[in-house]
């Protein structure tokens, strides 16, 4: 299985449990790794035979920017669900980073995998 990835996608949204977090948007950084068989697309050189990562980006940006979840865990789960169901991706790894959430830490967030992990795919 092959991986199409989309890393460092920046999206502003309402996220958090504290009152001040509910009043203003915060910038999240999202990394997506999506299992896709690209052999057919490589042979045809046609976008219709592959995962349209621009379409994925637009869907994720639209969903996240309209969301108002309290927990990054919930948002990350919903992003994975969106990708697996709407784009028929058999496996996805979503890393969501909420920089600045913890004083003294450069990064904080969630990494999750959903779907059937392709054989031979390295962890990480």
N, C-alpha and C positions, 0 to 999 in steps of 0.2 A: 504494500500500500504506500502511496505517496502522500506528502504533506503539502498543502497550500497554506501559507501563513500570512497573517496580517498583524504586524506588531506596531506598538506605539501609537495606537489610535486614541486620540484625545477627545474627550466628550465632557461637556459641562452638564451637571444635573443637580437636583436636590437629592442629597443622600445624608443620612445620619440620624442619630437619636436625640441629639441636643437641640434645644430651642433655636439657638443661633444657626445651626446647620439647616434648619427648616426654612430660614428666611433668605438664604442666598445660595447660589449655585457653587459647586466645587468642581474642580477639574479632576477627572479620572483618566487613567491610562489603561488601555485594554490591549492585551496580546492574545491572538487567536491562532491556534494550530489545528488544522482541519484535515482529516484523512480523506483522500480522494484518489481514485485511480485515474491518472492523467494519460494513460497510454492512448486512448482513443483520440483525445484532444491533440496530443503530440503528433499523431498520424494525420489528422484532418486539418490541423491548424485553425480550428474553428472554436469560437467562444461558446457555441451551443453545446459542445462536447465536454465542457469542463465546469468547474465551480466559478461563477462570476464573482470574484472577490470585491469588485466595486459594488455589486448588488448586496453582498454581505455587509460591507462597510456602511452603506446607506441605511440598511435595515437596522443594524446595531445602533448607529448614531441616532436615528429617529426614535427607536425604542428607548434607549438610555436617556436621551435628552428630555423625553416626555415622562419618564418615570419619577417616582418620589418615594422610593423604598427607604426604610430606616437602616437596614443592614446590607453591607456589601455582600454578605453570603447569599441573601435573597436575590439581589440584582445579578450576581454572577450565575446563579442557578438558572434564572430566567433567560439570560443571554445564551447559555448553553442550550436550553430548551428551544429557543427561537431558531438557532442554527441547525440543530438536529432535525426539527420538524419542518421548517420552511425550506431548507436547502437540501434536505435528504442526505445529510452528512452522517456516515455511520459512527464517527468518533470525533470528539472535539475536546481540546484543552483550552480553557479560558483562564487567563491570569488577569485579575483586576487589581490595580494599584491605586491606593488613595494616599498619595504623598502628603506628608504633613499631618497625618492623623495622630501620630504619636511624637511628642517632642523628643528630640534626640535620635530618632530613627529616620533614615533616609527614605525607606519604603515600608509600607504596610499594606496588606491586602489578602486576597484569596486566590488560590489556584485549584481548579477542579477539572476533572475529566469525566465526560459522559459518553455513553455509547460503548460499542465493542472495540477494545483496543486492538489495532492491527498487529498481527504477529511480526516479530522482529523489530518493532518500533522501540527505539531507545527511551528509557525513562528520563524525564528532565526537560 
